[in-house]
């Protein structure tokens, strides 16, 4: 873990997260079997809508680190929602693996030549997304701090 944090600093993690999320938002409209983009399917908009929460968490993390602020309840709520959204990321990863494993089931059908390269690329992106999500949360714990709100009000001077 220390090696990964040495290579992917918190800034690189945020930049890589934004890039991976942007690419996966585009690929959420892509059909591997048909090599076409489908913009009129409602299901394809679920991932981009959920990634908005991830983008907001990355912005809040960046802001907290830059301004040297402590964590707060809204950030905690965002992180907890991100935990739930990461289950969707795991689902999309497993779904991509299942689609790639179904390649041999369609021997007699015409499958585009981009099926395997783009499938492996999407698999790599989903794996990277889970890695950078975990890293962003680890950097939040390491740099911004933990969520200890019970002790927060004891350090406030009420007489000023």
C-alpha positions in Angstrom: 0.0 0.0 0.0 2.9 2.3 0.7 4.3 1.7 -2.7 1.0 2.6 -4.3 0.7 5.7 -2.2 4.2 6.6 -3.2 3.4 6.4 -6.9 -0.1 7.8 -6.6 0.1 10.9 -4.4 -3.2 12.5 -3.4 -3.0 15.0 -6.3 -2.3 12.2 -8.8 -5.1 10.1 -7.3 -7.6 13.0 -7.7 -6.5 13.6 -11.3 -6.6 9.9 -12.2 -10.0 9.6 -10.6 -11.4 12.4 -12.7 -10.0 11.0 -15.9 -11.2 7.4 -15.2 -14.7 8.7 -14.2 -14.9 10.8 -17.4 -13.9 7.9 -19.6 -16.3 5.5 -17.9 -19.1 8.1 -18.2 -18.5 8.0 -22.0 -18.3 4.2 -22.0 -21.5 3.8 -20.1 -23.3 4.6 -23.3 -21.2 2.1 -25.3 -22.4 -1.3 -26.3 -19.6 -3.8 -26.5 -21.5 -6.4 -28.6 -22.7 -3.8 -31.2 -19.9 -1.3 -31.2 -22.4 1.5 -31.0 -23.4 4.3 -28.6 -26.9 4.2 -27.1 -28.0 7.6 -25.8 -31.7 6.8 -25.6 -31.6 4.0 -23.0 -32.4 5.2 -19.5 -30.1 2.6 -18.0 -27.1 4.2 -19.5 -27.6 7.3 -17.5 -27.4 5.6 -14.1 -23.6 5.5 -13.9 -23.1 9.2 -15.0 -25.6 10.3 -12.4 -24.0 8.3 -9.6 -20.6 9.6 -10.6 -21.7 13.1 -9.8 -21.5 12.2 -6.1 -18.0 10.9 -6.7 -16.9 14.1 -8.4 -18.4 16.1 -5.5 -16.5 14.0 -3.0 -13.2 14.5 -4.9 -13.9 18.3 -5.0 -14.6 18.3 -1.2 -11.5 16.3 -0.5 -9.3 18.6 -2.6 -10.8 21.6 -0.9 -10.3 20.2 2.6 -6.7 19.3 1.8 -5.9 22.7 0.2 -7.5 24.8 2.9 -6.2 22.5 5.7 -9.7 22.0 7.1 -11.0 19.1 9.3 -13.6 16.7 8.2 -17.3 17.6 8.7 -20.7 15.9 8.8 -21.5 16.7 5.1 -18.2 15.1 4.0 -18.9 12.1 6.1 -22.3 11.7 4.4 -20.7 12.0 1.0 -18.2 9.4 1.9 -20.9 7.0 3.1 -22.9 7.5 -0.1 -19.7 6.8 -2.0 -19.4 3.5 -0.2 -22.8 2.5 -1.5 -21.9 3.8 -5.0 -18.7 1.7 -4.9 -21.0 -1.3 -4.8 -22.3 -0.2 -8.2 -18.7 0.0 -9.4 -18.1 -3.5 -8.3 -21.3 -4.6 -10.1 -20.2 -2.9 -13.3 -16.8 -4.6 -13.0 -18.4 -8.0 -12.6 -20.8 -7.3 -15.4 -17.9 -6.4 -17.7 -16.1 -9.6 -16.7 -19.3 -11.6 -17.5 -19.6 -9.9 -20.9 -16.0 -10.6 -21.7 -16.3 -14.3 -20.7 -19.3 -14.6 -23.0 -17.1 -14.0 -26.0 -16.8 -17.7 -26.9 -20.6 -18.2 -26.6 -21.1 -16.3 -29.8 -18.8 -18.1 -32.2 -21.4 -18.1 -35.0 -22.4 -14.5 -34.6 -20.7 -11.4 -35.9 -18.8 -9.7 -33.0 -17.0 -6.5 -33.7 -13.2 -6.6 -33.7 -13.2 -3.9 -31.0 -15.0 -6.2 -28.5 -12.0 -7.6 -26.7 -9.7 -4.5 -26.7 -12.4 -2.2 -25.5 -13.7 -4.8 -23.1 -10.3 -5.2 -21.5 -9.8 -1.4 -21.5 -13.2 -1.0 -19.7 -12.2 -3.8 -17.2 -8.9 -1.9 -16.5 -10.9 1.3 -16.0 -13.3 -0.2 -13.5 -10.5 -1.8 -11.6 -8.6 1.5 -11.5 -11.8 3.3 -10.4 -12.1 1.0 -7.4 -8.4 1.4 -6.6 -8.5 5.2 -6.7 -11.8 5.4 -4.8 -10.1 3.3 -2.0 -7.0 5.5 -2.2 -9.0 8.8 -2.0 -10.8 7.5 1.1 -7.4 6.5 2.6 -6.0 9.9 1.8 -9.0 11.5 3.5 -8.3 9.5 6.6 -4.6 10.3 6.5 -4.6 14.0 5.6 -8.0 15.4 6.4 -8.6 13.3 9.5 -11.1 11.0 11.0 -14.8 11.7 11.7 -14.7 12.4 15.5 -17.5 14.9 16.0 -18.2 14.2 19.7 -15.0 16.0 20.7 -15.3 18.9 18.3 -17.5 21.2 20.4 -15.2 20.9 23.4 -12.5 23.0 21.6 -14.7 25.9 20.9 -14.5 29.0 23.2 -18.1 30.0 23.8 -17.1 33.3 25.6 -15.7 35.0 22.5 
